[in-house]
Amino acid sequence: MAAPPPNPGKTPKPRGFFPGDRLFASLAPYVSFADHLSIRVVCHSWRFFCRRVGRAPPPFPWLMLPEPTPASPAAPAPVTVRRQFYDIPGGRPYAYDVPGEGYHRCVASSAYGWLVFVSVDAPRRLVLVNPISGARVVVSWPFGDRSPNARFQAALTSSPADRSAFFLVVATDRLVAYCRPGHQDQAWRTLRAPGFRYDAAGSDIVTVGAMVYLIDSRRKVWRADLGDPEPKVERRNTACPLPFPFEEGSMRHYLVESLWSVHLVVTDEHHARVALFRLDWDKRAWVALDRVGGDRVLLLGRGCSAFVPPAAGRPPGMVLFAHQPSLSLADVDVDSGGAAPAWFWSETRLNNGSDGFLVMKKKMNHREGQFTAGDSFWFFPAIDPDESLVRTS
């Protein structure tokens, strides 16, 4: 039978969509990331447009604050914890659920909107979480019977939605383990890294594409190309002339990627002095730099360092340190009555002189709520354009 003629008085609309959705679809490209987060919770159809349009993340990352102090020390640890993510330039906190700190602790953050947690209690596992989208990927523990409290560090090479380039990397003494969660072949593989020793202050890890770099307290560098069908670990004993003396054991090392190059930042335990270097792999050397290049702001923290664009009150050349007391117990403020109010980051600016001293430093307190002495992590909010590509569990 012939179809009935269309009704000129009605305009067909997608099933489940409302008239206002068309307006939002037109305005979505002009909505800021912060407004985007509020709008996407309105209804299913608006979340659909949010996924289609996506949003460029804010240029300045947020800081994930430590877990709130539990109401009762004897209370069982919750499965999820509401953590605050603080927008420093905007002065605004956001709250999202992450795995409970009693069962999991954060070990790394990536530039793709994901955090890496490790379970403290059995069953041993790693959990990748995007707090904004709610997506998560559970991965088995790679080191057999070794405790997840053992010394190790982790990194992601890309977003889990990018199946072709995504690797989860975990490094510990003498071993580098990697896998591709959600990929057809997601088994763990290990590479031997003889001579590498994890050190809480001296070790760090960074990825440049599928290439992973490691450094230890002696500033020896290891790298492996995980995109190679048969990756191998290479080592360089690099020279690194420091512009000022350090006491033995007082140095902190941070690896940072910028413009597909690996940079090293060396500081003392109080962040009173800073030295910047760029890796020249072929010459086996760190090239000294006299400033933060590219008119950028430098964010430092174990497993979350980055060069980012400047923001309000944070001009180029400024350095921000995430407060991570496990790196330096000397930085924890205490008084006669116990722990002082928690502070979460410090801000400094590099002197242009040759001594490399910091000419300004201030600690930043968060004035709302009580927090434990856990680590802070820089968090890079982002939403995968197609969340369906990420396998959740």
NORNORTA-V528415 format. One record per backbone hydrogen bond with DSSP energy under -0.5 kcal/mol. CO is the residue of the C=O (numbers start at 1). NH is the residue of the N-H. Records with the same first field share a line. If there is no record, write none. Layout:
CO: NH ; NH
This chain:
6: 8
7: 10
10: 12
14: 17
18: 21 ; 22
19: 22 ; 23
20: 24
21: 25
22: 26
23: 27
24: 28
27: 30
28: 31
32: 36
33: 37
34: 38
35: 39
36: 40
38: 41
39: 42
43: 47
44: 48
45: 49
46: 50
47: 51
48: 52
49: 53
50: 54
59: 61
62: 64 ; 379
63: 65 ; 86
64: 377
67: 372
72: 75
79: 100
81: 83 ; 98
83: 96
84: 65 ; 86
85: 87 ; 94
86: 63 ; 88
87: 91 ; 92
92: 87
94: 85
96: 83
98: 81
100: 103 ; 104
103: 120 ; 121
105: 118
108: 116
110: 113 ; 380
114: 110
115: 117 ; 129
116: 107 ; 108
117: 127
118: 105
124: 141
125: 119
126: 139
127: 117
128: 137
129: 115 ; 131
130: 134
135: 130
136: 393
137: 128
139: 126
141: 144
143: 146
147: 150
151: 173
153: 171
155: 169
159: 162
161: 163
162: 165 ; 166
167: 157 ; 169
168: 179
169: 155
170: 177
171: 153
172: 175
174: 193
175: 172
176: 191
177: 170
178: 189
179: 168
180: 183
184: 186
189: 178
191: 176
193: 196
196: 174
199: 203
201: 253
204: 215
206: 213
208: 211
210: 226
211: 208
212: 224
213: 206
214: 222
215: 204
216: 219
219: 238
220: 216
221: 236
222: 214
223: 234
224: 212 ; 226
225: 228
228: 231
232: 234
234: 223
236: 221 ; 238
239: 286
247: 250
252: 267
254: 265
256: 263
257: 307
258: 261
261: 258
262: 279
263: 256
264: 277
265: 254
266: 275
267: 252
268: 271
272: 358
273: 268
275: 266
276: 289
277: 264
278: 287
279: 281
280: 284 ; 285
281: 284
284: 239
285: 280 ; 287
286: 288
287: 278
289: 276
291: 293
292: 295
293: 296
295: 310
296: 317
297: 299 ; 308
298: 320
299: 306
300: 322
301: 304 ; 305
303: 109
306: 299
308: 297
311: 314
314: 311
315: 318
317: 350
318: 298
319: 348
320: 300 ; 322
321: 346
322: 324
323: 376
324: 327 ; 328
328: 331
329: 332
333: 340
335: 338
338: 335
342: 366
344: 323
345: 364
346: 321
347: 362
348: 319
349: 359 ; 360
353: 356
356: 274
357: 351
360: 349
362: 347
363: 365
364: 344 ; 345
365: 367
367: 369
370: 69
377: 64
379: 62 ; 381
386: 389
387: 390
389: 391
390: 392
